């Protein structure tokens, strides 16, 4: 049975969906079944809100520093469960909440979801993945056309509404590509986070 909550680097991660509208070439879920203390993060069926809440109630949050929506799927694909469970986590634990989306939530839902996310998160870390549209399409393989510009628009909207907004890349990019990504972030007044490839977090 897949874990809904798993632990990695003293943080609690919420694996609330396996749905994803990208097929990234570097995605850790194509390399292993689990991360952290989870043997598998592959759900046999999508978790219901009731199952997510039950997992939260059963978990001992003592000593953990952050609650992160990031599993083997794109968390905004389960938007209603994300926002409802995040409100519950905030009331129950008081932990800061981070969401790690791919930035395509507005395309997926065909509306602006940023105000809903802003109500329930303290930090949002959006996957930039590449320094330009051509490379982004190559490595991210999104389900939508014009995904790169939509992702950047999403990031800018988050930057206006969520205090801790960042764009993220993995450190497998060349130094030149990393600098180009930094310029993209700097031009928008957004912090750039460079993640270790093996972390998958």
RODO-709581 format. One line per field, with one value per residue (C-alpha): y, z, x; residue in one letter; residue number from 1; chain. Coordinates in pm, whole numbers. Layout:
BEGIN
Y	c(Y  ...) .
Z	c(Z  ...) .
X	c(X  ...) .
res	c(A  ...) .
n	c(NUM  ...) .
chain	c(A  ...) .
REM end
This chain:
BEGIN
Y	c(0  339  593  914  1077  1000  1145  1285  1516  1589  1705  1542  1499  1452  1213  1295  1198  1006  1221  1441  1654  1630  1341  1483  1294  1324  1244  1027  824  668  547  405  321  523  808  860  613  511  177  277  600  442  446  164  430  803  889  1045  1348  1122  894  1191  1329  984  966  1310  1210  893  1070  1196  1537  1585  1722  1782  2123  2149  1988  1958  1866  1668  1301  1081  1320  1686  1810  2072  1795  1712  2076  2032  1765  1976  2292  2113  1898  2193  2388  2085  2047  2414  2396  2066  2113  2477  2356  2575  2436  2422  2319  2193  2228  2219  2556  2429  2430  2715  2526  2204  2364  2627  2904  3099  2876  3095  3274  2936  2821  3152  3089  2760  2772  2953  2869  2757  2608  2589  2360  2572  2281  2457  2798  2830  2699  2453  2281  2296  2112  1856  1767  1833  1697  1881  1785  2141  2377  2703  2544  2731  3077  2961  2830  3163  3354  3124  3193  3568  3545  3340  3597  3866  3663  3418  3568  3278  3198  3029  2865  2543  2353  2041  2062  1839  2154  2304  2610  2821  2689  2746  3108  3154  3015  3251  3544  3427  3419  3748  3929  3833  3904  3536  3328  3038  2711  2461  2109  1806  1559  1261  1426  1428  1667) .
Z	c(0  -95  173  175  419  410  578  412  562  875  671  621  257  132  -161  -243  -611  -882  -1158  -1347  -1659  -1729  -1802  -1698  -1824  -1485  -1265  -972  -997  -1318  -1126  -800  -631  -315  -146  216  446  182  9  -253  -343  -618  -520  -635  -645  -590  -217  -102  125  406  357  352  673  836  746  899  1217  1249  1207  1494  1383  1683  1580  1212  1061  749  568  193  -87  -317  -406  -713  -886  -940  -621  -799  -1003  -673  -593  -373  -160  -145  -18  222  376  396  601  828  868  952  1220  1363  1360  1295  1069  775  450  118  -218  -496  -819  -1182  -1240  -1488  -1249  -1428  -1758  -1598  -1427  -1697  -1437  -1196  -894  -736  -491  -358  -309  -145  127  239  182  333  46  -313  -509  -882  -1114  -1374  -1502  -1802  -1918  -2231  -2394  -2629  -2352  -2118  -2372  -2422  -2058  -1906  -2184  -2070  -2177  -2282  -2556  -2445  -2109  -2052  -2072  -1868  -1597  -1581  -1566  -1283  -1099  -1134  -1000  -705  -644  -603  -364  -177  27  -17  -388  -560  -890  -876  -1100  -1051  -1044  -1350  -1564  -1698  -1520  -1818  -1804  -1430  -1478  -1747  -1506  -1237  -1472  -1542  -1169  -1096  -1372  -1194  -843  -750  -562  -752  -566  -709  -591  -574  -842  -608  -360  -571  -324) .
X	c(0  141  213  14  257  629  938  1245  1512  1309  1013  675  574  218  176  -188  -205  -22  -173  72  46  420  655  993  1296  1468  1166  1264  946  1079  1385  1246  917  970  1154  1257  1084  827  883  628  449  240  -128  -355  -627  -629  -654  -979  -982  -1101  -800  -562  -714  -691  -321  -267  -451  -243  90  307  436  665  1003  925  987  771  477  537  297  524  489  463  224  147  -27  -238  -402  -578  -652  -959  -791  -475  -644  -878  -605  -363  -617  -651  -274  -236  -507  -382  -5  86  368  469  331  513  372  602  401  506  341  82  -213  -389  -368  -489  -788  -849  -870  -651  -587  -317  -551  -665  -306  -212  -469  -315  61  358  594  560  849  777  971  1150  1362  1518  1645  1431  1114  1285  1479  1179  963  1239  1297  954  734  419  69  -14  110  275  349  676  520  220  451  636  306  200  526  483  128  252  525  260  44  268  552  793  783  1075  1160  1360  1600  1811  2188  2233  2200  2521  2663  2557  2202  2189  2293  2028  1769  1894  1839  1483  1416  1597  1407  1086  1208  1185  1440  1603  1654  1905  1817  2042  1935  1925  1691  1375  1221) .
res	c(X  X  X  X  X  X  X  X  X  X  X  X  X  X  X  X  X  X  X  X  X  X  X  X  X  X  X  X  X  X  X  X  X  X  X  X  X  X  X  X  X  X  X  X  X  X  X  X  X  X  X  X  X  X  X  X  X  X  X  X  X  X  X  X  X  X  X  X  X  X  X  X  X  X  X  X  X  X  X  X  X  X  X  X  X  X  X  X  X  X  X  X  X  X  X  X  X  X  X  X  X  X  X  X  X  X  X  X  X  X  X  X  X  X  X  X  X  X  X  X  X  X  X  X  X  X  X  X  X  X  X  X  X  X  X  X  X  X  X  X  X  X  X  X  X  X  X  X  X  X  X  X  X  X  X  X  X  X  X  X  X  X  X  X  X  X  X  X  X  X  X  X  X  X  X  X  X  X  X  X  X  X  X  X  X  X  X  X  X  X  X  X  X  X  X  X  X  X  X  X  X) .
n	c(1  2  3  4  5  6  7  8  9  10  11  12  13  14  15  16  17  18  19  20  21  22  23  24  25  26  27  28  29  30  31  32  33  34  35  36  37  38  39  40  41  42  43  44  45  46  47  48  49  50  51  52  53  54  55  56  57  58  59  60  61  62  63  64  65  66  67  68  69  70  71  72  73  74  75  76  77  78  79  80  81  82  83  84  85  86  87  88  89  90  91  92  93  94  95  96  97  98  99  100  101  102  103  104  105  106  107  108  109  110  111  112  113  114  115  116  117  118  119  120  121  122  123  124  125  126  127  128  129  130  131  132  133  134  135  136  137  138  139  140  141  142  143  144  145  146  147  148  149  150  151  152  153  154  155  156  157  158  159  160  161  162  163  164  165  166  167  168  169  170  171  172  173  174  175  176  177  178  179  180  181  182  183  184  185  186  187  188  189  190  191  192  193  194  195  196  197  198  199  200  201) .
chain	c(A  A  A  A  A  A  A  A  A  A  A  A  A  A  A  A  A  A  A  A  A  A  A  A  A  A  A  A  A  A  A  A  A  A  A  A  A  A  A  A  A  A  A  A  A  A  A  A  A  A  A  A  A  A  A  A  A  A  A  A  A  A  A  A  A  A  A  A  A  A  A  A  A  A  A  A  A  A  A  A  A  A  A  A  A  A  A  A  A  A  A  A  A  A  A  A  A  A  A  A  A  A  A  A  A  A  A  A  A  A  A  A  A  A  A  A  A  A  A  A  A  A  A  A  A  A  A  A  A  A  A  A  A  A  A  A  A  A  A  A  A  A  A  A  A  A  A  A  A  A  A  A  A  A  A  A  A  A  A  A  A  A  A  A  A  A  A  A  A  A  A  A  A  A  A  A  A  A  A  A  A  A  A  A  A  A  A  A  A  A  A  A  A  A  A  A  A  A  A  A  A) .
REM end
